[in-house]
Amino acid sequence: MKRFEGFMKGVNLGGWLSQCVSYEKEHFDTFITEEDIRQIAGWGLDHVRVPVDYDIIETEDGACKEEGYAYITNCIRWCETHGLHMVLDLHKTYGYTFDPLDHGELEEFFSNDKQQERFIKLWKEIAGRYGSHSNTVAFELLNEIVSPSVADAWNDIANRTIAAIREIAKDSYVIYGGVCYNSVTSVKQLAKPYDDKVVYNFHFYEPLAFTHQKAYWVEGMTPDFEIGYPDAKEIYVEKSKLLKQDLAGALNEFSLERVDRKFMEAMMASAVESSEKNDAYLYCGEYGVIDQAPLPDTLRWFEDIHAVFEKYGIGRSCWNYKQKDFGLTDAHYQEIQADLIKNL
């Protein structure tokens, strides 16, 4: 499988220009600075993934917000200074959000021509600004498509958007993933790559019962929910009955008796096969464990997923650098932080 060189080991900067706790200038000026980029480079990583919500860079009527673009431009400059690459991820677009806390419409965008035209126009704007940085910046079209019913429509939108980007930025890598929250098992539904610089993307929070235990935003999850890793599959199946089943993961798709490294390999197998068949790069844009999970189990999970990524040569970016309930630099992880970083 092709290696996505320059994007093999990274971390997300979620919460800075997306899903912001504050929209004040002080937040944008201080949440991520050049010193953070310097630190990430010092960890031995090769890139950052920068989620950006549309309303940071455009108004509700679609006009450009230069103050928002300035933060992206600064981050690119910092990355180039410190030898990092960058994934520019459009985390939310006008008319669509994956976030259950936003209570957004999950399917309208995929049949709404005006919203799609605006989406493509936004990407042409981004390509015009940053296409010249193709040696540093990759473009990720949209974060986490939820509804499985829009898989074909999304493939069509993605290819039309890539075609529009290619009118301006011919050499930039373009990343996109599948449905069911960018599930690894949906990679096989992605269309044949538009060209040789398209990257298949997935997110990996499996098993969700472990990585999101006690998460207040997960439907069915309770504040006292606890589960370890690794453990017997039957325990995971039983505990996952509490969750909304489209969030429970793919536990029943595999005949393995334990949820462990072999389970991770089995889950990623179809994505690896699809990327090899279509000669596409494969990238995991998000993976991680909530700061409510037991530390020894968290470290074992990271060791296992790191081993699988290395076995298949999959590029990846951990969620998250700071805060957002997954922050590697937060106090919760300090006891195991050095070992976590070695397993990114």
Buried (B, 14 or more C-beta within 10 A) or exposed (E): BBEBEBBBBBBBBBBBBBBBEEEEEEBBEEBBBBEBBEBBBEBEBBBBBBBBBBBBBBEEEEEEEEEBBEBBBBBBBBBBEBEBBBBBBBBBBBBBBBBBEEEBBBBEBBEBEEBBEBBBBBBBBBBEBBBBBBEBBBBBBBBBBBBEEBBEBBBEBBBBBBEBBBEBBEEBBBBBBBBBBBBBBBBBBBBEBBEEBBBBBBBBBBBBBBBBBBBEEBEBBEEEBEBBBBBEBEBBBEBBEBBEEEBBBBBEEBEBEBBBBBBBBBBBBBBBEBBEEBEBBBBBBBBBBBBBBBBEBBBBBBBBBBBBBEEBBBBBBBBBBBBBBBBBBBEBBEEBBEBBBEBB
